[in-house]
Amino acid sequence: NGYLQSQYLCQFHAYPWSYYKSPNFIIGLVLFIIGFTINIQSDTILQNLRNAPPVNTYKIPIGGLYQYVSCANFLGEIVEWFGFAIASNSLPAWAFFAWVCANL
C-alpha cells in the first residue's frame, strides 16, 4: 500500500494547486480526519480495556462508537481510507479502500 500510494502521488501524478480547494479534496480530507479520530478513540478504549481489572477475562468495550457498532476501530479505518480515496481520487487509493473493506 505505502509503495503504490507514494509512487502514484510523488511520481506519476501532480495535482494543481486549485485541486486543494476542490470539493473532492475538502470532503475527503474531512472524512479522513473523522475516520482518524474514530480510529484513535476506539483504539484507546481497547487499550484501556486490556489493562482494566479483572485481567485475563473477556470484556466488551463500552463508550465512543462502541455504543452503536461492535468494531468501531474498523469503522474508523473504513471512513479514514474512504476519505483518502475521495481526496486523492486515484486508482491506488480506491484499490486500497476496497482492500480495507474486504479485509475488515
C-alpha positions in Angstrom: 0.0 0.0 0.0 2.6 2.5 1.0 4.7 1.9 -2.0 1.8 2.2 -4.5 0.5 5.3 -2.8 3.8 7.1 -2.7 4.8 6.2 -6.2 1.5 7.5 -7.6 1.4 10.6 -5.5 5.1 11.5 -5.9 6.0 10.4 -9.4 3.0 9.7 -11.6 0.5 12.4 -10.7 0.8 16.1 -9.9 -2.2 17.9 -8.5 -2.7 21.5 -9.5 -2.9 23.9 -6.5 -6.5 24.6 -7.4 -7.3 20.9 -6.6 -6.7 21.5 -2.9 -9.7 23.9 -2.8 -12.0 21.5 -4.7 -15.0 19.8 -3.0 -13.4 16.3 -3.6 -10.3 17.2 -1.7 -12.1 19.1 1.1 -14.8 16.4 1.7 -12.1 13.7 1.5 -9.9 15.4 4.0 -12.8 16.0 6.4 -13.7 12.3 6.2 -10.1 11.2 6.6 -9.8 13.3 9.8 -13.1 12.0 11.2 -12.1 8.4 10.5 -8.6 9.0 12.0 -10.3 10.4 15.1 -12.7 7.5 15.4 -9.8 5.1 15.0 -7.6 6.7 17.7 -10.5 7.0 20.1 -11.6 3.4 19.5 -8.0 2.0 19.9 -7.6 4.0 23.1 -10.8 2.4 24.5 -9.5 -1.1 23.6 -6.1 -0.4 25.1 -7.6 0.8 28.3 -9.9 -2.2 28.4 -6.9 -4.6 28.1 -5.3 -3.2 31.3 -8.5 -2.8 33.3 -9.2 -5.3 36.1 -10.1 -8.2 36.1 -7.2 -9.2 33.9 -7.4 -12.3 31.6 -11.1 -12.1 31.2 -13.3 -11.3 28.2 -14.5 -7.7 28.2 -16.9 -5.8 26.0 -15.8 -2.3 25.0 -18.2 0.5 26.1 -18.1 4.1 25.1 -17.5 6.1 21.9 -18.9 4.5 18.8 -18.9 1.1 20.5 -22.3 2.1 21.7 -23.5 1.7 18.1 -21.2 -0.7 16.4 -19.2 -3.7 17.6 -16.0 -2.8 15.8 -15.7 1.0 16.0 -12.0 0.8 15.2 -12.7 -0.9 11.9 -15.4 1.6 11.1 -12.8 4.3 11.7 -10.4 2.6 9.3 -13.1 2.4 6.6 -14.1 6.0 6.9 -10.4 7.1 7.0 -9.4 5.3 3.8 -12.7 6.3 2.1 -11.8 9.9 2.8 -8.3 9.4 1.4 -9.7 7.8 -1.7 -12.1 10.7 -2.3 -9.4 13.3 -1.6 -6.7 11.8 -3.8 -9.1 10.4 -6.4 -6.5 7.9 -7.5 -6.7 4.2 -8.6 -4.3 3.1 -5.9 -6.3 4.8 -3.2 -9.6 3.3 -4.4 -8.0 -0.1 -4.6 -6.7 0.2 -1.0 -10.1 1.3 0.2 -11.6 -1.8 -1.5 -8.9 -3.9 0.1 -9.6 -2.4 3.6 -13.4 -3.1 3.2 -12.7 -6.7 2.0 -10.3 -7.4 4.9 -12.3 -5.9 7.7 
